[in-house]
Every structure is written in C-alpha cells, then in structure tokens.
Amino acid sequence: MIDRFEAYYSIRREVKDIDTSERRVEIIRLLCRRRKETVKNIAMEFGVTERTIRRDIEVLCISYPIYTK
C-alpha cells in the first residue's frame, strides 16, 4: 500500500515534467478545487519558483477571473 508521502511525491514528479501551458491549465484546475491556496504551496506542488507561479497567474488573469490578495 502506498502511503500519502509516496503518493504526493509521485504526483509531484509527474507534474514537474509539464510545460508552461499545461502547468497553467493545471493551476486553473487546482484553483477551482481549492479556492484558497498560497503561491508557495502551488510552487512547491509544481516544482517551480513562487515567481513563476505569480507570472502564470498574471497571464491567466487576462482570460480567467482570478482574484488574489
């Protein structure tokens, strides 16, 4: 049986290998499921920097209603 730690890191490895456009789509999906999430957590999940996630959100805000604090 796979524990939560192994499951998290196996998913993280898969997510880490996606390109920019795929990551942005996944960010939208993630934010639809988890309405309140931090940039830090998203960055860790995708294996990128917080600045990368902020840039992705800036681009996504052009087409999607994303509200940040």
Secondary structure, DSSP 8 states (H G I E B T S, - for coil): ---HHHHHHHHHHHHHT--HHHHHHHHHHHHHH-SS--HHHHHHHHTS-HHHHHHHHHHHHHHS-----
